[in-house]
Amino acid sequence: MAPEDFQFLARLLRRRSGLSLTLDKRTLVTRRLTPVMRRFDFRDIASLIEELRAGREALAEAVTEAMTVNDSCFFRDPALFDALRQGVLPRLIGARAGEKRLRIWSAAVAAGQEAYSIAILLTEMGLAREGWSIEMIATDLSGEAIMRAEAGCYSAHEIERGLDAHAMRYFRRDRDEWLVDASLRRMVTFRRFNLLDSFGWLDDLDIVLCRNVLLYFDRATRADVLARMAETMAPDGVLVLGENESPEGKLFSACAGSPWIYTKGRPLLARAI
């Protein structure tokens, strides 16, 4: 790929998704865009870039989706889900005992595994039986990923990644695929959403999960997204990031002993979480 074509593509992706590309990613870019070239019948990357320069929106959208990472699995990072089950959720449930309401946002849900894992966790805690209102919003930049998440249909390989025999009872086999139980699908509202767009429709969130996304952004974009996330969260809300991610500045405080969990305002001890 010619350097000027790569730079054009990098600028386009940053504007559209926040993704920060460096020259050492040229091989990755070519690999990710090969299916797009086949789909739109381009003979090479140069032809694709030329069409992008002409402003073809459908192609720009396909390229952006191809370059974003949509791989995930159920109960990814089991220790995190243990922390949610044993500390984060009990604390929030205690704080919300009067209103009996929880609002959760999975901000980069890929094909839905994270959202359905949370739904299983909440179902196991029996909150619905106790009259709790659970509002779970799950978004992703990829329209294709959101359609898969809404369908709740997974291959045997995807099911085997993270689900034990107990959790399998929330899935039904249909030939070579596995379908999420309707009770879990009803718990989640899926929506296509770009983290660079306005968060104005979000408010008073108790938990925000944005795992393994910010590491693809440059520093300024990370800071902007985190600041806007903080504005959407309840005063005692919890932010969950990837293990290799951390917020800068004073908007969030780390939870001792939990590399994924941050709270707004003052830090909390691990036992308090």
HELIX and SHEET records of a PDB file:
HELIX    1   1 PRO A    3  SER A   17  1                                  15    
HELIX    2   2 LEU A   23  LYS A   25  5                                   3    
HELIX    3   3 ARG A   26  PHE A   40  1                                  15    
HELIX    4   4 ILE A   45  ARG A   53  1                                   9    
HELIX    5   5 GLU A   57  MET A   67  1                                  11    
HELIX    6   6 PRO A   78  ALA A   83  1                                   6    
HELIX    7   7 LEU A   84  VAL A   88  3                                   5    
HELIX    8   8 LEU A   89  ALA A   95  1                                   7    
HELIX    9   9 GLN A  113  GLU A  124  1                                  12    
HELIX   10  10 ALA A  128  GLU A  130  5                                   3    
HELIX   11  11 GLY A  143  ALA A  151  1                                   9    
HELIX   12  12 ALA A  156  GLU A  160  1                                   5    
HELIX   13  13 ALA A  167  TYR A  170  5                                   4    
HELIX   14  14 ALA A  182  ARG A  185  1                                   4    
HELIX   15  15 LEU A  214  TYR A  216  5                                   3    
HELIX   16  16 ARG A  219  THR A  232  1                                  14    
SHEET    1   A 7 VAL A 188  ARG A 192  0                                        
SHEET    2   A 7 SER A 133  ASP A 140  1                                        
SHEET    3   A 7 ARG A 101  SER A 106  1                                        
SHEET    4   A 7 LEU A 205  CYS A 210  1                                        
SHEET    5   A 7 MET A 233  LEU A 241  1                                        
SHEET    6   A 7 SER A 258  LYS A 264 -1                                        
SHEET    7   A 7 PHE A 252  CYS A 255 -1                                        
SHEET    1   B 3 CYS A 153  SER A 155  0                                        
SHEET    2   B 3 GLU A 177  VAL A 180 -1                                        
SHEET    3   B 3 PHE A 171  ASP A 174 -1                                        
END                                                                             
